[in-house]
Amino acid sequence: MTRSVYRMLTACIVAALCALPAFAQSHYADIDTPPLPEFDIPEPEQVTLPNGMIVFLIENHELPLISMSARVGAGALYEPADKIGLASIAGQVMRTGGTENVDADALNLRLENMGAQIEASIGTVSGQVFMSSLTETVDEVLPLFADVLMHPAFPEDKIDLAKTQSKSGIARRNDQAQSIVNREFDKLLYGADSPYARHTEYATIDAIERQDLIDFHGRYFLPNNTILGVWGDFDTAEMVAKLENAFAAWQAQEDFVRPTQPSPDTGSEYGVYYAPKPDVTQSAILMGHPGEIMMNHPDYFAVTVMNQVLSGFTGRLFQNVRDDKGLAYSVFGGYTANFERPGQFYAGIMTKSESTVDGTEAVREEIEKMRAAPPSDEELELAKDNYLNSFVFNFDTRQEIVNRMMTYAYYDYPLDFLNQVREGVQAVDASEVHRVAQKYLRPDDMKILAVGNGDDFGRPLADLGEVETIDITIPTGLEPAPEATEETLSEGQELFEKAVDTVGGQEAFAAIETLRQSLTMAMSTPDGQQIEIEQTQYVAYPDRVRMEMTLPAGMGQMTVVVNGDDIVMDTPQGVMPAPPQVRDQVKSQMDQDMISMLARDDLTVQHLGQEELDTGQTVEVLSVTMPGVANPIQLLIDPDTHEPVGVRYNQGAMQLLGIITEMQEVGAVRLPSRLELYQDGQPAGSTEMETEINVEMPDHLFELEASGGSF
C-alpha cells in the first residue's frame, strides 16, 4: 500500500473513532462518519512501439525498482483438445528452459547475481511474462526479459520435467473435495469437452511434443498480440527508447487476428449430482447455472449490487445460512461476468456431512427470496457502501493501475471503465436489483453438485431431486485394451498359465503366506539427480504390509504400515495417518504385487499381442484384471520361454515399466532379484532385492498408533 493511501485510510479510521461518545454502545448505523476524501489516480502514459506492441508506463520514484509485465493473447482456450495442458507447459518451459541465446542455468545465475526476477506463465485466456529489477541493473535485465519473450529454447529435459509435474497434479486432483466440486461443476454447466471445463489427463500430457510448444509460441507470441505494462523508477522517454531497442528485432505479423473467445452455452436444466468421496467428514456443494451477460452489458451494475446483497460479507447467505442457521462454515456465491464472454451464477457451501441437504435447501431459499422482493433500503445502502468503499484498493499500487489499463486495452474496453462501474453502481436502486434478480437468477434451472460421504448425509440427497452419480476416477495412462473376444481371453489365459508354471506354479505361490524383502533402489529424478533408497519390506498376505525406508541425503527414516484399510506412517514429523497421495501409492503397489497375482485363479487375462519394447525385446503382452482392482496390469512374457520378463502399470501420475534382468530361487518359486525401471518410457533407475518367504511375522510389526497429526 502506498503511503498516501495509508494516510488517507488512517484519517478515515481516526475520524470514525472520534465520532463515538466515550464508552457508548451504539448501532453502527448511528455512527456519524464523514464521506471518503477524494483521491488522485495516477494516469499511465500509453505509447505504441513501431512493431505494434502497446505499452502503458507509469513512473514511481519511491523505490529504485522497475517492473514490467507482458500480456500475450495466448491461452489454454486455443490449445488442441487432444493436447490439453500444452499452454501451461509452454508458459512454464519458456522460463525454466532458458532461451536460444542463454541456457537455463546461465539465466538463473545472472538473475540471481543481480537480484532480479523473470517469470512466465500461460493461463486460460492469456499469457504473462513478468520482470522485476533494480533501476541500476535494468539495462542488463531488460534484454533477458525480451529474450525469454521472443526466443525460448524449449529444451526436451525441461519439457519432460514439466510434463511429469503436470501428471503429479493429475494424480492429486481428487485429494480435496473443493477441487473436485469446482472442476466437475464447470463440466456440468458447459459440458466436459468445453474449453471452459476440460482439463488435463495423462493421455493429453503424453501427446505434447516439443514442436507443439514451438508452434504455439510462434503462433501467438507476437508484438502486435502483446500489451506491455511498465512501472517504477524510470524516465518515460528514456524507457520507451530502451523498449524500442530491446524489441527492435521482434516483427509484427500483419495479418494476425487474435482468436475470439468461444461463447459458452447459456442453457441449463435442473439436476442433482453426487461425486462420492468417502474419506471426508465435510461436504462441498455448488449450485448454479451459466450466466448471460458480459461486463459491458447495461445490467452489469445492478447485478454487481445484487451480488453484494446476496453474498457479500454482510449479505443474506452469510448472515442467514452461516450465522443464524449455523448450516455452513463457509458460504459464498455470485453472478459473474467476464470481459469477452458471459460468466456463471454459482452459490456454494462447505458444511459438515449431516447438514448437506439442509444447507443446500437454505441457500436455494435465499436465492428464491432475491427473486421474490426488492432488497430493503438498509440492505441496498449497505451493499453499495461495501462495494464503493473498497474502491480505493483498486488503486493502491502502480502495478494494479497499469495491469487494469492493460486489461481494458486487451479487451477493447474504455480505459475509464472502472469509473463507469463506480458511477453505475451508485445509481442502482432497489427496483433494478429486483428486476435483474428475476431476470438472471434461475433456481429451477440450477445444477446442484455435492461432493462428500453420502453415507453420512443427514438426509438423502434425493430429497433435492433425482440424483446422478459422477465418476471421478482418473483415467490411466495405459492405452485401453481393445474389446476382449473369446479368442483373446482364451489365448491370454493359456499364456498366463504357462508363465506361472515357468516360475513355480500357482499352488507354490498360493502357499506363500509371508515375505520379507530387502531392496536397494537407485533412482534418477526428473532433473537428473541420482538418489538411493534402502527399504526393508514385510508382507503378511493378503493385506498387511510394513515398509521401513532410509531416505536419501540425510532426510532420516520413514515407516509405512498397512493393516487392512488403515495406513499409518511414521516420519521425522511424527506418527500420523497417511495422506491421500501416499495411500494411493501404497494401494497401487499392493495391487501390482506379482506374488498375489500369480497365486490367484479369479483373474481376467486378455492377450493383446506381441510388442517390441524400447529395450529391443519382443514380448507377449497380457492385460491382467484382478477383482476389486480398478486398473489392469500388463504382464510381459517371453514369446519362446513364456517366462515373465516385466510388468507395466500406472502408479499415480507415472506409467511404470519394470524389466526383470535377474531372477532368484526362493523356496519352490523363482522371483525377480533385479529390475530395470522406466518411467513414461525414460530410464528411471533400478531395484535390487533379496527375498525370504514364509518367515515368522509378529503382529506388532503391523501396528503404529497415530498421534493425531494430519496432512
Secondary structure, 3 states (H helix, E strand, C coil): CCHHHHHHHHHHHHHHHHCCCCCCCCCHHHCCCCCCCCCCCCCCEEEECCCCCEEEEEECCCCCEEEEEEEECCCHHHCCHHHCCHHHHHHHHHHHCCECCCCHHHHHHHHHHHCCEEEEEECCCCEEEEEEEEHHHHHHHHHHHHHHHHCECCCHHHHHHHHHHHHHHHHCCCCCHHHHHHHHHHHHHHCCCCCCCCCCCHHHHHCCCHHHHHHHHHHHCCHHHEEEEEEECCCHHHHHHHHHHHCCCCCCCCCCCCCCCCCCCCCCCCEEEEEECCCCCEEEEEEEEECCCCCCCCCHHHHHHHHHHHHCCCCHHHHHHHHHCCCCCEEEEEEEECCCCEEEEEEEEEEEHHHHHHHHHHHHHHHHHHHHCCCCHHHHHHHHHHHHHCHHHHCCCHHHHHHHHHHHHHCCCCCCHHHHHHHHHHCCCHHHHHHHHHHHCCHHHCEEEEEECHHHCCCCHHHHCCEEECCCCCCCCCCCCCCCCHHHHHHHHHHHHHHHHHCCCHHHHHCCCEEEEEEEEEEECCCCCEEEEEEEEEEECCCEEEEEEECCCCCCEEEEEEECCEEEEEECCEEEECCHHHHHHHHHHHHCCHHHHHHCCCCEEEEEEEEECCCCCEEEEEEEECCCCCCCEEEEECCCCCCEEEEEEEECCEEEEEEEEEEEEECCEEEEEEEEEEECCEEEEEEEEEEEECCCCCHHHHCCCCCCCCC
